[in-house]
């Protein structure tokens, strides 16, 4: 009983945190089915009808179809390139002995110190110099560079927990370095890989500033985060349509989180056990 009372503040804060998350989400969902008058008159009431008119209007007005496809293309290719670069880099650092490996790891960690907006102008000049300005290809190449510090640091910690005896056993069976990485380290680091996939997906999908500057507002090339603000108007914004468009952009995020959440929970639990 004493132990239960000691945990009461934690339970209270947990419920309060849940309310802080659920209330805005509920407001967003019900507003997607309302008009402006209903949103401002009774913001938290249930909608009078479940008409999909707001969703249809937001999808067509902001050209969300091509924008979602562009975001998916950029995000998926950038995630694939991130894994191709981060997994071998983390493998090399985790197996390295001596000061050189520690130095390289610290160099990757320095990436956390660079603010996002600080690299905007040099990135703009680089895109112009390479002839990739106003293209999705540059974002596919640029986004993995921003994700490498976090991805490498997380994967290094996972790979260091793998016993060296497993690698030695694979070597005795004639496995090459690539085979050891593919068949030993990568499968055992799947929770860590799922974690960086989820975190980087959220970052890449929600990226706005660089997509606006580099890709631009072209309806055929722009991403969903650049297309969504076009639903706002200086003369009067229909917030029902705007919230409906926002809900549509959250669907891929929900799908990816549903697929990867178990792996990420395994990563968190394994990290807690190791500590």
C-alpha positions in Angstrom: 0.0 0.0 0.0 2.9 2.3 0.8 4.5 1.5 -2.5 1.2 2.3 -4.3 0.9 5.7 -2.6 4.5 6.6 -3.6 3.6 6.0 -7.2 0.4 8.2 -7.0 2.1 11.4 -8.2 3.6 9.6 -11.2 0.2 8.2 -12.1 -1.4 11.7 -11.8 1.3 13.2 -14.1 0.9 10.4 -16.6 -2.9 11.0 -16.8 -2.4 14.7 -17.1 0.2 14.1 -19.9 -2.3 11.9 -21.7 -5.0 14.5 -21.5 -2.6 17.1 -22.9 -2.0 14.8 -25.9 -5.6 13.6 -26.4 -7.5 16.9 -26.2 -5.7 18.6 -29.1 -6.0 15.5 -31.2 -9.7 15.3 -30.4 -10.1 19.0 -31.3 -8.3 18.5 -34.6 -10.4 15.5 -35.6 -13.8 17.0 -34.8 -12.9 20.3 -36.4 -12.2 18.5 -39.6 -16.0 17.8 -40.0 -17.2 21.3 -39.0 -17.7 24.7 -40.5 -16.0 27.8 -39.2 -19.1 28.8 -37.3 -19.3 25.4 -35.6 -15.6 25.4 -34.8 -15.7 28.8 -33.0 -19.2 28.4 -31.6 -18.8 24.9 -30.1 -15.2 23.9 -30.5 -15.3 20.7 -28.4 -18.7 19.4 -29.4 -19.2 16.5 -31.7 -19.8 17.3 -35.3 -23.4 17.3 -36.5 -22.5 15.2 -39.5 -19.6 13.1 -40.8 -19.5 14.7 -44.2 -16.2 14.3 -46.1 -16.7 17.6 -47.9 -13.8 19.3 -46.1 -11.4 16.4 -46.9 -12.4 16.5 -50.5 -12.0 20.2 -50.8 -8.6 20.3 -49.0 -7.3 17.4 -51.1 -8.2 19.2 -54.4 -7.5 22.8 -53.4 -4.0 22.2 -52.1 -3.2 19.5 -54.6 -2.4 17.2 -51.7 -2.3 14.1 -53.9 0.9 15.0 -55.8 2.3 16.6 -52.6 1.8 13.4 -50.6 3.5 11.4 -53.4 6.4 13.8 -53.5 6.8 13.6 -49.7 6.7 9.8 -49.8 9.2 9.7 -52.6 11.7 12.0 -50.8 11.2 10.4 -47.4 11.5 6.8 -48.5 14.6 7.4 -50.7 16.2 9.6 -48.0 15.5 6.9 -45.3 17.0 4.2 -47.6 20.1 6.3 -48.2 20.4 7.0 -44.5 20.4 3.3 -43.6 22.9 2.5 -46.4 25.3 5.1 -44.9 24.6 4.8 -41.2 24.8 1.1 -40.7 28.3 0.5 -42.2 29.5 3.7 -40.4 28.2 2.5 -37.1 29.6 -1.0 -37.6 33.1 0.4 -38.3 33.0 2.7 -35.3 31.6 0.0 -32.9 34.4 -2.5 -33.9 37.2 0.1 -33.9 39.6 0.0 -31.0 41.8 2.9 -29.9 41.5 6.6 -30.2 40.7 6.8 -33.9 37.2 5.2 -33.4 36.4 7.5 -30.5 37.5 10.5 -32.5 35.3 9.6 -35.4 32.4 9.0 -33.1 32.9 12.5 -31.5 33.0 14.0 -35.0 29.5 12.5 -35.7 28.3 13.8 -32.3 29.4 17.3 -33.3 26.5 17.3 -35.8 24.1 17.8 -32.9 25.6 21.3 -32.3 24.7 22.7 -35.7 21.4 24.5 -35.7 19.1 23.7 -38.6 18.7 27.3 -39.8 22.5 27.9 -39.6 23.1 25.6 -42.6 20.3 27.1 -44.8 22.4 29.6 -46.8 25.4 27.2 -47.4 22.9 24.5 -48.5 21.2 27.0 -50.8 24.6 27.8 -52.4 25.4 24.1 -52.7 22.1 23.3 -54.4 22.6 26.1 -56.9 26.3 25.1 -57.6 25.4 21.5 -58.2 22.5 22.4 -60.5 20.0 20.6 -58.3 18.1 23.7 -57.1 14.3 23.3 -57.3 14.7 19.5 -57.5 13.6 16.7 -55.2 16.9 14.9 -55.8 18.9 17.4 -53.7 16.5 16.8 -50.7 17.0 13.1 -51.1 20.8 13.7 -50.8 20.6 16.4 -48.2 18.2 14.9 -45.6 20.4 11.8 -44.8 23.3 14.2 -44.0 21.2 15.8 -41.4 20.2 12.4 -39.9 23.6 10.8 -39.8 24.7 12.1 -36.3 21.6 10.7 -34.5 21.5 7.5 -36.6 25.1 6.6 -36.2 25.2 7.4 -32.4 22.1 5.2 -31.8 23.3 2.3 -33.9 26.8 2.4 -32.4 25.4 1.9 -28.9 23.4 -1.1 -30.1 26.3 -2.7 -32.0 28.6 -2.4 -29.0 26.3 -4.7 -27.0 26.7 -7.6 -29.5 29.3 -10.1 -28.1 32.4 -10.3 -30.2 32.2 -14.1 -29.8 29.3 -14.1 -32.4 31.5 -12.3 -34.9 34.4 -14.7 -34.2 32.1 -17.7 -34.7 30.9 -16.3 -38.1 34.6 -15.7 -39.1 35.4 -19.3 -38.3 32.6 -20.3 -40.7 34.3 -18.3 -43.4 32.1 -15.2 -43.3 33.5 -12.0 -44.8 33.2 -8.6 -43.1 30.2 -7.8 -45.2 28.6 -11.1 -44.3 29.2 -10.4 -40.6 27.5 -7.1 -40.9 24.6 -8.5 -42.9 23.9 -11.7 -41.0 25.1 -10.9 -37.4 25.0 -7.3 -36.6 22.1 -6.0 -38.7 19.5 -8.6 -37.5 20.4 -8.1 -33.9 20.2 -4.3 -34.3 16.7 -4.3 -35.8 15.1 -2.5 -32.7 17.7 0.3 -33.2 17.2 0.4 -36.9 13.4 0.7 -36.4 14.0 3.5 -33.9 16.1 5.6 -36.3 13.6 4.8 -39.1 10.7 6.1 -37.1 12.6 9.2 -35.8 14.0 10.1 -39.2 10.6 9.5 -40.9 9.0 12.0 -38.6 11.8 14.5 -39.3 11.8 14.0 -43.0 8.0 14.0 -43.4 7.6 17.2 -41.3 10.5 19.1 -42.9 9.3 22.4 -44.1 12.0 25.1 -44.3 14.5 23.4 -46.6 11.7 21.9 -48.8 10.2 25.4 -49.2 13.6 27.0 -50.1 15.2 24.1 -52.1 12.2 22.5 -53.9 10.0 25.6 -54.0 6.2 26.0 -54.3 5.8 24.3 -57.7 2.7 22.1 -57.3 4.3 19.3 -59.2 7.4 19.1 -57.0 6.4 20.5 -53.5 6.1 18.3 -50.5 3.0 18.1 -48.3 4.2 20.4 -45.7 4.7 23.1 -48.3 1.3 22.5 -49.9 -0.7 22.5 -46.6 -0.2 26.2 -45.9 -1.8 27.1 -49.2 -5.2 26.3 -47.6 -4.8 29.5 -45.6 -6.0 32.8 -47.0 -5.5 36.4 -46.1 -9.2 37.2 -46.8 -10.5 34.3 -44.7 -9.4 30.8 -43.8 -11.8 27.9 -43.7 -10.4 26.1 -40.7 -12.5 23.0 -41.3 -10.8 22.5 -44.6 -7.4 23.3 -43.1 -7.8 20.8 -40.2 -9.1 18.2 -42.7 -5.9 18.6 -44.8 -3.8 18.3 -41.7 -5.5 15.1 -40.7 -4.8 13.7 -44.2 -1.1 14.5 -43.8 -1.1 12.7 -40.5 -2.3 9.4 -41.9 1.1 8.2 -43.2 2.7 9.1 -39.9 0.1 7.0 -38.0 0.7 4.0 -40.4 4.5 4.1 -40.0 4.3 4.5 -36.2 1.8 1.5 -36.0 4.2 -0.7 -38.0 7.4 0.3 -36.1 6.2 1.0 -32.6 6.8 -2.6 -31.3 10.4 -2.5 -32.5 10.9 0.9 -30.9 9.5 -0.3 -27.6 11.9 -3.2 -27.7 14.7 -0.8 -28.2 13.6 1.3 -25.2 13.2 -1.8 -23.0 16.5 -3.3 -24.0 18.2 0.1 -23.4 16.7 0.2 -19.9 17.8 -3.3 -19.1 21.4 -2.5 -20.3 21.5 0.5 -18.0 
